Amino acid sequence: MQDKNTYYLGIDIGGSHFAMGVVNTDTMSLLTETVNRFPVDSRLSALPVLRQLISSIRQTIENFQKPIRGIGVSVPGPFDYGQGVSHIRGLNKFDSLYGVNLKLFLWAHLQDTLESIEQIAFLNDADSFVLGETYSNNLHTGKVLGVTLGTGIGSGFVVDGEVVTIDDNIPHEGNIYNLPFKGKRVEDWISTQWFLDTYFKVFGTSVDNVKQIADQAETSIKAKDIFEQYGRHLGEVMNSLSDSFKPEAIVIGGSISKSYHLFNNAFEACFAIPPSIRITKGTANAAILGAVIHLTIKQNKLNTKRKTEQYVMPMRADESKKGEGYTVYPSFEIATGTVSMGVENLVDELPKEGCILIDGYMGAYWEEFMGQLTAALQKRNVEHVTYDMASAYKDVERIEKMIEPFLGGDDPVFGKLYPGNLEDFFDADKVKSIQCSEGALNIFYGPGAALSGQNGTIVYIDIPKNEVQFRSRAGQVVNLGNVMVEDKKQQYKRMYFIDWQVLNKHKQQLLKNIDFIVDGQFGNNITWCTGDTLREGLREMTSHAFRPRPWFSPGIWGGDWMKERFGELAQDVPNYAWSFELIAPENGIVISKNGVRLEVSFDFLMFQDNQGILGEAASVFGTEFPIRFDYLDTVNGQNLSVQCHPTVPYMRENFGHNFTQDETYYILDAEPGAKVYLGFNEGVKREEFQNALEQSHSEAKPMNVEDYVQTFEANKHDLFLIPNGTVHCSGIGNLVLEISSTPYIFTFKMYDWMRMDLDGKPRPLNIARGVQNLNMECQGDRVEAEYISKPEVLQSGNDWKIIKLPTHPKHFYEIHRYEFDSEMTVSTNGQCHILNLVEGTKISVSANGRSMDVHYAETFVVPAATGSYTIKNLGSGTAKVVESNVKPEISKTGL
């Protein structure tokens, strides 16, 4: 008869053995006849230990002779259980495995048995034990507290059949051993060493182990008293935990639990009403069962990889859609080199011995990529060991103390740019503790792999910032050196002010040495090219026009102008509020060859040749791109918040940026009756405005904004000037092309129209900061005179003209509009030009023998090194292109 049951393999890794057996997951029972113990010398180097593990697994599976659907592994800590990486060092047991990814090794060697790397999971040995005992004793509902008593004390907490490590009523990560107790730690009182030390104090002689004391305690009152002291210590600790956790049952395992009859009375006397107490018959067997149960629970949970309605960029360009209007996925077709697809093809190019350093940005799906990589290497019979650089991070507490001054305290939005480097996050001793394996290809992976101290081929995985954020919202991203996923808004704050700062510096340092670059945004697939191809592609872009890749996001005030006109956008969203047309810290650039796309961050262009991109302005801005273009869409939407931006001194002192968020609103399109809020009414006082804001906030009552802030009719091609400190917001019915200096998150919202955000929560207000930074001189008639640009014709020809749109003296950039019926040639004059086709259907941009088509509303860049370029009207009617560049005098005077 065909066996329809489902079977998993459970493994318990001990200090001197691997215990393993088969679990029937339909009955959640361990088949005890399949259990074997395989001896292992935990002092050996990594490769022999790993080979012994694989050999033991294969022998167990072959003896069973039925398919295995997954492998659950119980292993002592310290260990990264989610990733399967050992953090054990300095214990004289498995020290050689420090930093090794056991999950990847198992997957690479067991592909003939398993279908995916998700069929392997790891769990702490004490947690595994408690979970196994929970199911063995039919305690699936309610709370169970378990401990393993041996060399030390392991602990686990189970609620309704699942291990819990984070809860207000349990210790940090469920660990008891390091809790304070009697002036020391719990483990100083409940451990093998305590037994041996206490025995010596009582008898004046030494014994080798607790069993010898237990044997003597059967007849010796003094020896029995040692166990009773132990029982009281354990009882006091467990009673305290029971008061808060309130378990229905306590399960006890470990080698010392075999002597429970010697300390049960002392232990149970510590409870006023003792819970049900279960003594396990076999700790290893319970751990084997628990490890498998953990894996099945994990597999049954939906694992969302990215939280967004936005599509992943297609790996190949769709030629059939070319020329149909605004392109969401622009690319720059490189002249030389190749862009390839797939991990298999990449592995063919990688060395098969020595060392590979796979570095990259946060947010990469490291397990998926490394799983494919190691599987491909194993198919080619390349013996290899992988080391996770995350194992060498400093302890979380040290990192938190290091970055705490830059996180802005309890401010929900703002911090200060961290000035340090990625090296600051690594513990030099831990890095040195990673032992390369002889006779194997050694692979170091993760952010900072190039800091491992090893020499080897460098592969860099880049992830677009929009994808990092989509993955963050799905709980797939952990901040550098952290072990837990933060609240999404707090995580973004730390990414912006800390993680991205150090990762960008690291990326800049690596650029010249990268051997292969990988675009990791595609989930189960990749595109890649050589470092030489990337660098040559960047050089080519530096002297030609190109489009950055935009990305889009809904918002509470968002509209439908972009949603209705940009055909490649996902439609299953309430609106689109923003388009990041060019916000250099968050946009990417896409190179392609034969239509195969590869995206890297815009930063790479600046790191490669900031002089070629910025020209004269490079002396002022270095590798910071100074100007941004983005869309704010309120057509059929709502008003933006009433807001302002920080002054330059405030920005530098509080947030660490060299320049502030000076903005303009260029009205690309507007509905009838649309307006912009800008500047104060004559006579408004700072205190008066602040009192109105605070009263509205405290009493949750609307305020009449127009009692304080002026409004102006908004028409197509108007330009409103919004230097720092200016009170402003876009009203309903506008498509604003925001032309601004690059900083983009430093908005002090002072009034948000009493509404909730898309997540149902109010958006944070910064009334005090906003009011402190307000320019109260921006009021009355001065607003229309000085803060609304008055166009001036600079030059004209038969069918073209250049119009200057004067900006405010505080703006370090200038704005022009080129209007032409046929074509015109423009010189960059040593400055980078950022442009947008604000009227007309289509133009071409030609420079240095290369031409690019630009459609209505698309943003493009012409680097300073281009020299001059020709823009040609390919549609009917006059074409209008708005252009911005750094004011030439800034290169001489500085900011």
N, C-alpha and C positions, 0 to 999 in steps of 0.2 A: 504493500500500500504506500502511496506517495506521502511523504512527510510534508505537511503544509505549514509547519511551525516556522517561526523566524528566529534565527540564532545570531548572537553577538559574542564576541570574545572580550572577556574582562581580564585586565592585568593589574597586579599589585606589585609595584617596584619597592623592594626592601633593600636594606643596606648590604645584604649578602646573597640575595636571591631575586629571581623573577617568579612570582606565583601567578598562574593564569588558568582560566577555565572558561567553559562555554555556558552562556546564559540563554535560556529560552525566554524571549521577551513577550511571548503570548501569555505565559504564566508568571513571568517575572521571577523565575527560579533558577538557581545555579545548579547545573548538572554536576554534582560532586564527583562522579566517576571520571569526569574530564579534567579535574584539577591536577596540575603538576607544579612542582617547585624546581626551578632550574638554578643551580649555583652560578654566581657571577663574582668576579674579583673587581670590586668597585674602585680599586686603586689604579686600574689599567688606564691607558690613554683612551681617547674617545672612540676611535674606530673599532678596536676589539670589543669594547662594551656594546656598541651599537650593533655590531655583527652578531654578538651573542644573543641580543634581544630579538633580532630578526630570525635567527636560527630557532630560538625557543618558540616563537610565534608560529613559524612554519611547521615545526614538529607537532605542535598542539592542533593546528588546523588539519594537517594531514591525517593525524590519528582520528580526528572526529569524522572526516570524510563527508561533510555536508557544507553547503555554502554558508559563509559568514557575512553578515550584512553591515558590520561596523565593529570598531574596537574602542572600548573605553579603558582609560588608563588611570589608575590610582597611584599617585606619586607624592612623596613628602616635599615640603617647601624648603627654602624659598623657590618659587617656580612661577612662571607666567602661564597660568593654566589656559587662558583664552588662546594664546598663540602657540603653546606647547614648547616653551623655551625654558631650559634649566637655569636657575640663578643660584645653584648650590656651589659654594666655594668655602674653603677653609675648614671643612668638616672631615677631611680624609676619606670621604666616600663620594664618588662620582664628581670629584673636583674637575676632572678633565672634560666633563659635559657642560661646564659653565658657558653660557651663551649659545649652546647648541640647540637648534630647533629639532626636537625629536619628532614632532608631527610631520615635518617635511621629510625627514629620513624614513619614517614608517611609510608614508605615502609613496615615496619614490621606489621603495623596495617591495611594495605590496599592491602594485597596480593591477596585477593579475587576480587579486582577491577582492579589492574594493573598487567602487565605481567613481568615488570622488573623495577629495580630502576632507569634506564635511562629515565623512563617516568615521572620523577619528576625533576623540575628545579626551581632555585631561581634567582631573579633579584632585584636589588635596586629599591625602590618604585618610585624614581624620574625617573629613566631610564624606568621603566615599563610604567609610565604615558606618557612620551614622545613617546615611541614606540607605545602605544595604540593610541595616538592622531595622530601620523604619518599615521597609517593605516586608521583610521577613516576619515581623511581628504584627503585620496588618495595622500599622499606625499611620495610614496615608493621610488622615485628617487630623488637624490639631497640631500641637507643637512637641518636638522631640529635641532634647539636649543630649549630646553624646560626647564622651571623652575617651581617648586612648591613653593608657598608662604604661609607660615604658621608660626609655631613656629620658624623656621629658613628658609633657602632657600636651596631647593634641586635642582639638575640640571642633565640634560642628553643631550647627543649629539648623533644624528642618522645620518648615512651616507648610502644612498641607501638601506634604510629599515632595517639596523642593528645598534645596539648600539655600539658606539666606546668609549673606555676608554683610549686608548693609541694613541696619535697622536701629532705631533709637534705643531699643532694649537689649542689644547685644554689643559686645566689644568690637573694636575696629577690625573689620575683615573676619570677624568670628573667632579671633585668637584670644585664648585665655592665658597662655604661657607668660606673656609679658605684662600682665596686669599687676599693679602694686598690691603687695600683701605682706603684712608684718614687717614693713620697712625694707623689703626687697621685692623681687618679682615672684609671681606664683611658682614658676618653674624652679626657683631656688629652694622651695619647700616641698614640691611634688615632683620628684625625679629620682632616677637611679642614683645620681651622685649624692642626693640628700640621704638616701638609705646608707650608702657606703660611708659617708662622713659621720653620720649619727651612730652607726655600728661601731666605728673606730672610737668615738668618744665614750661609748658605753662599755665596750669590752677591751679597748686598748690594743686590739689586733685588727688586721684587715681581712676582708673577704673579696672575692672576685666579682660576685654578682648578687642580685637580689634573691635568686632562688636559694642560694646557700643560707641566707638569713631566714627565708620562709621555712626551709626544712628545720632549722634550729628553733623557730618560733612554735613549732608543734609541741615542743616539750619545754621550752625556755620562756619563763615569764618576762624576763628582760627583753628578749628578742621579740616576743609578742607585743610588748609595750611599744616598740619601735613602729610596728605596723599600726597600732592604735593611734599613735601620734600622727602618722601619715593619714589615717582615716579621718581624724579630726581636721587636719589641714584641708583635705579634699572636701570634706563636708561643709566647712565654713565657706569655701570658695563657691561650691555648687549651690549652697543655700542662698548666698547673695545673688547669684545669677538667676536662680529660680524666682526670687522675689520680683525681679524685673521682667524676665522672659516668660515666666509662668508655664513651664512645660507640663504636659500630661504624663510624660515618661522621661526617664534618664537611662541611657544605655551606656554601659561601660565595657571597654575592650582593652586590648593590649596585653603584653606578657604579665604585667603585675595584677591584672584582673583575675588571673587564675588563683591568686591568693586572697580573693575577696572575703572568704570566710574568716580571715585573720583580722580584718578591719571593718567588717560590715556593721557591727554594733556601734562603734565609735563614729562611723560615717553617718549612719541613719539617725543617730541621736541629735545631729545638728539641725534636723528639720522638725518643725512643730507638727506639720502634717506631711510626711514624706511622699513624693510622687511615686508612681510605679517605677521600680528599678529593675532593669534587665541586664544580666551579665551575658555577654556573647560567648558562644561556644567556639567561635573561630573568627578572629579579627580579619585575617587575610581573606577568607571566604566572603565575609560581609563587604569588604572593600572591593573585591572583584565584582560582586553584584551591584554595589552602589555606583561604581564607575560606569557600568553599562546603563543603569537607570538614568544617570545624568546625561549620557549621550542621547538616549531616546527622548528625554524631555527637551533637550536642546534642538533635536531634529524636528520636533513637533511645533516649535515656535516659528512664526513667520519672521523672516529676517529681511527687512527692507533695506536695500543697499543705498538708495538715494531718495530724498524726499523732495520732490518737485514734479510739476507737470511738464517741465521743459524736456525736449528731446536731447539725447546725446548726439553730438555732432556726427553725421555719417562719415565713415572712414574714407569713402570715395565720393568725389564730386559727381553730381547727377547732371550730365551734359544736357539732358532733355529740358532742364529747367533754366538753362543759361539764358540771360537776357529778358527774364520775365519780371523785372522790377527789383525792389530791395532784396539784397542777398544777406541772409542771416549768417551764412558760413563762407565768408570770403577767404580766398587762399592766394598765395603768391607762388606761382609755378617756377621752380628753380631751374637754372640752366644746366647745372652739372650735379652729378651724384644721383643717388637712388633713395627713395622712401619705400620701405618694405613693410609687410604685414606679418604678424604671427611670431610667437615665441620660438617655434620650431626653427624658423629661418634664422632668428637671432642666435640660437644655440649653435647652429652650424658655423657661425663666425667667431664664437667665443673660444678662448683657450681651454684645453682639456686637462691641464695640470697647472700647478702654481696657485695663484690667488686671483679671485675676481671680487671687486668692490662694487656692490650695487647700492649706490647712494640715491637720494631722491627727496621729494617734497612730502610734507605731511599730507595725509589723506589718500595716499596710494593704497590700493588693495594688495598689500604685501603678500598675504597668504595665497591669494589666487595666482598672482604672478609667480611667486616662488614655487608654488605647487606645480605649475606648468613647466617652469624652468627645470626643477629637479627631476620631474618625470621624463622630460626630454633627455636630460643627461643620462639618466638610468637606462633609457632605451638604447643609448649609444655606449652602454657599459662603462660609463665614466664614474668611478667611485668618488663620492664627494661628501663633504660635511658642511652644513650651513650654520652660520653664527648670527644671531640677532643683536644688532648694536644697542637695542633698547635695554639689553641686560646690563649694559655698562653705564646707564644713566646714574647720576647721583640719586641718593634716596629722595623720595618725594618731599620730605620735610625740609631738606637742605635746599632743594630747588624752590620751594614755596617761599622760604625765607629770603632767598637770593632775588626773586622777582617781585616780592611783595611791595617794595617802594614804587613800582611802576604800574601797579594794577588799579590805582585810584581808589583804594579802600572800598566802601560800599556803593560808590558811584556805579550805576547800572550800565553806563555807556563809555566813560572816558577813563583813560590811564595816561601813561607817559611812555614815549618810545624807549625801549630798552637799548642801551648803548653797547652791550656786550656782544659776545660771539657764541656760536654753536658749541665750541669747546667748553664753555662755561657749564654746560649741562652734563658733562661726562666726568666720571670718577676715574682718574688716571690709574689707580690701583685695580679697579674692575676691568679696565681696558687691558691691562697687562695680564690679568687672570685668564683671559681667553687664550687657550692653548691650541695652536694650529695642529692639525692631524697629519702625521707623516703618511705618505702613500696615498693621499687623497687630494682632490681639488678642493681647496678651502674657499668658501664663499661667505663674505661678510655683507650683510644687507641692512637696509634701513637708513633713515636720515643720519648723516654723520659717518657712514661706512668708510669714507675716505680718510677719516680721522683715526682709524684703527691702528695706525702705525705699520700697516702692511703695504707692500708694493704689489701692484697688480693692475689688471685691466679695469678701467672705471666705466661703469654703466650708470647713467643718471635717468631716473624716472621723474618726469615733470607732470604736474596735475594742474589744470586751469583752476583759477580761484573760484569761479562759479561752481565747479564740480566739488571742490573742497567744501564749499558751504552747503551744497545739496547733500553731500555725504554726512556732513556735520549734523544737519537737521534730522537725519535718519539714525543718529547715534553711532555712526561708523568711524568717527574721528576722535582721537585722544590727543590732548595737547602734549607738547614735548615733555618727556619725563614724568608724565602723569600716569596713573593706573586706572583712573575712573573717567567716564564720560561726563563732562560738565553740562550744566544748563546751557542751552544753545546760545543765548545772548551773552552769557558770561564767557563761553568758549570763544565766540567771535571777538570779544574785547581782548582776551588774552592772545588770540591768534594775531590780531592787528598790531598790538603794542609790543608783543614779546616774540612769539614764534616766527611770524613772517619776517621780522627784522633780522633775526639771526640766520634763518634759512636763506634769505636773499643774499646776505653777505657770503655765506658758505657757497652758494651757487656761483656768485661772481668769482670767488677764488678758484672754483673748479673748472670754469668754462674752458680755459685753454688746455686742460688735461683730460676732458671727457673723451672717451673712445667711442661710446655709443650713447645716443639719446633716445629715450623711449617716451611716447605719449601714452600715459596710463589712464586716460579717461574712458576707455571703451569697455570696461568691465572684464569680460572673458577673453578679450583680444587686445592686441597692441599694434601700433605702428612705430617704426623706428628707422633711424639712419645713423651713419657714422658721425663722430664728432667733427670730422673734417667737412662732411657734407653740411652739417648745421652751420659751422663757422663760415663756410663759403656762401651759404644761403643768406646769412645775416649780412655779410659784406655786400652781397648783391642788393639786398633791400635798402642798404644805407645810401644808395645813389639812385633809387627809383621810387616812384609813388607806390603806396600800398595801403590796404585797408586793414585796420585791426579787426579782430573778431569781436563783435558786440555780444552782450548778453542782456537778458530781460528779466524783470521781476514785477509781480503784482504788488499792490499796496492799498491801504485803506482808502486813499484819495484817488486811486488810479482811474484812467479812462479807457476808451476803446478806439482811439485814433490809430494807434500802432496795430492793435489786434485786428482791425478791419483791413489794413493796408499791407501788412508785412506777411505775405502768404505762407512762409515757412514756419511761422510761430505756432506753437501748440495753442489750441483754442479752448481747452478744458480748464480755463482759469477765469476768475471773476473779472479781471481787467489786467492791464499793464500800466504800472505807474512809472517805471524807470526803464530806460535803455542805457546801459553802460557802453556808449559809442566808443569812447576812448577815455578810460580812467586807468592810466598806466599801471598802478599797483594791482589792479584786478582784471585787466584785459590780457588776452593772449594774441599772438600772431600765428598764422597758419602757413606753413610752407607745404608745397605739394609737388609730386612728380608723377606724371601720367595719371593725374587725378587722385592719387593716394595722399591723404592729408596727414600732417603731423603738426600738432600745436605745442608751442612753448610759450612761456610767459613773456610779456612785452619787455620785462627787465633785461632779458638776454641781449636785445638790441642795444640797450644802453651800456651794458657791461662789455659788449664787443667793441663798440666805437661810439661813445657818447659825443665825441667831437664831430664825427660825421653826421650824427643825427641832429644835434643842437647847434652846431656851428659856433658862433661867437658866444652864445649863451652858456656853453658848456663850462666856461670859466666861473660862472656864477652858480649854476645848478648841479654841476658834477654829473652823477648818474641818475639824478632825480628828473623825470620828465615833468616840465613845469605847468603844462596846460591840459585841461580836460574838456571834452565835449560829452554831454549826456542829454537825454530827453526826459522831460517831466510831462506826463500826459494826464490832463484833467478834463479832456473832452468827454462830456457825459459822466464826469467823475465828481470830485469834491475839491474844496479848497485845500491847499497845503496848510501846514501849521503856521502860525505867526511866529517868526523866528528871526535870529540874527546870527552872525558868525564872529569868532573872537578877534580881537585886535592882535597885531603882530607881537607886541611884548607879552600879552597874555598867552598866546599860542606857544611861543618859545619857552616861557617859564613853566607853564602847566602841562603842556603836551609834548614838547620836545621837537616840534617841527620848525624848520628854518623860515618858512613863510606860511601865510595864513590863507583862508578860504575866501578870497575876493571873487565875487561872482558877477555875471551879467545874465539877463534873460533875453535871448533873441527869440522873438515870436515867429516860429516857422509857420504856424497856422492858428487861427482863432475863430471861434463861433461868434455870431452876433451877440453883443452884450458882454463879451468876456472882459475881465479886468485884472489888474495887478495891484496888490496892496504894496505901497512903497512910501516910506518916510512918515513923519508925524504931522498931524494938523498943527497949525500955528499955536504956540503957547502951551503945548503939552509938557508937563514936568515929569522927570524921572520917577519921583516918589508917587505921584498921582497914578502913573501907568502901572507901577509895581503894585500898588495897593489894589487896583482893579483886577490885576492878574491873580494876586493871592486870594482875594475875596472870592473870585470865581472858582478857583481851585478848591479852597477850603469848604465853600458852601455848595459845590457841585452845581453851580448855576451859570448859564451862558452870560457872556459879556458882549456888549455892542462894540465890536472892534473898530467900526468906523467912527466912533466917538473920539478915537485916538489916532488911528492910522488912515492916511489918505488912500484913495483908490484912483486908478487911471484906466481909461479905456485901452484895451489891448488890441492892436491890429497887426495883420501880417507884416513882418519885416521890421517891426518896432524893436528897439534895443533899450532895455532898462538896466541902469547901472547900479550894482549892489556891492559896493566895497564893504569891508569888514565894519561891523557895528551898525549896519543899516537895517532897520526893521522892515520886513517884507514878507510876502508870500504870493504865490500864483493863485489866482482865483479859478473858478470853474470855467471850462471851455477853452483852455489853451493847450497847444502843443509847444512847450518851451524847449528850445535848444539852449541848454545852459552852457555858456562858455565861461570858464572859470579857471583859476589856479587849481592845481591838482588836488590838494586836500579836500576830502569829500564827506567825512563823517562828523565834522565839527559844527553841527547845527544845534544851536541852543533853542529848543522849542519852548515857547512861553505860553502859547495858548493853542489848543488842538480841537476846538469846536465841540468839546464834551462828548467825544466819540471813543469807541473801542477800536483796537487794531484788529487785523484779520484773525489773530489768535484769541480774540475775545477779551483781551486785557488792555488797559490804557497804556498808551505810549508814554515813556518817561518824559517829564517836563524838567527844564533847567531854568526856572524863572530867575533865581538869584544870579546865576552866571550870565544869563542873557541880559538882564537889566544892567549888570555891572559893565557889560561891553557895549551897550547901546551908544550910538552917536546921536545925542540929543540936538545937535545943530542941524541935523537932517530933518527939517520941518518947514512948513509953510511954503512960500514961493520958491525957496531954494531947491526944493525937491524937483519940480519940473524944470528949473533952469539948469541944475547941475547933475541930476541923476537920470535924466532921459536924454539919450544920445541924439544929437542933431546932425544928420548926414551932410557930408561935404563932398562934392565932386573933385577928386584930385587930378585925374587925367581922363581924356576921352579921345575917341577916334571915330571912324565912320560908323561903326556898329558896335562899339564897345565903350565902356567907361569903368573907371575905378573909383569907388565911393569909399571915403573914409567915414567910419562910424566911431567918433571919438569916445574914448573910455575915460574913466575918472583918473585923476592924478595918482590915486592909491593903487590903481591897477598897473602891474608890471608888463601887461600885454596890450597889444593894439588889435583892432578889428577892421577889416576892409570887406567890401563886397564887390566882386567882379561881375559885371553885367555885359553880356555879349550875345549877338545873334549868330555869328559864325565861329570865330575862334580868336584867341589872344595868347600871347606868350608872356610869362611872368618869371621874374628873377627871384630867387630865394634871398638874395642879398646877404648871404651868410647866416640866415636864420631858418629854423624849421617852421614849415607852414602846416597848420592843421585846418582842414577845409570841409565844407559840407555843401552839397547841391541843394539849395533851399528853394529853388524854383526851376522848372524844366523837367523833362522826363529822363534825359540821358545825356551824358557827355563822355568824351574820352580824354584821358590825361596821358600825354606822351613826354618821355624824357630819356635821353641817352639810349635811343634805339629800342625802347620798350613802350608799349601802350597798354592802358588799363581802362575799362569802361566803368563809369560811376553812374548809378541811378539816383532818382529823386530821394532825398533825405539820407543818403549814405554819407558817412564820414570817412575821410581819407587823409593820409599824411604824405607830405613831400619833404624828405630830410634836407637839411642844409647842403649836404654834399652833392645833391642833385644838380645844383647850379641854376638851371632854368628849366621850365616845363611849359608845354602848350596844352591848353584846354580847348576842346573843340565841341561845339554844340551839335548833338546828334538828334535833337528833337525839333519840333516846331515851336515857334515863339522864342522869346528871349530866355536865355539861361542865366541863372543867378547863383553865384557861388560865394558863400561867406568864408572868410579866411582870417585866422588869428596867428600871431607870432609874438615873441618876446620883443618889447620895445628896444630898438637898437641901443639907446642910451644906457639901458640897464647893464649891458655888457661892460660898460665903462665905469658906471657909478656903483654897481652892485645893488643889492636890495636895501 
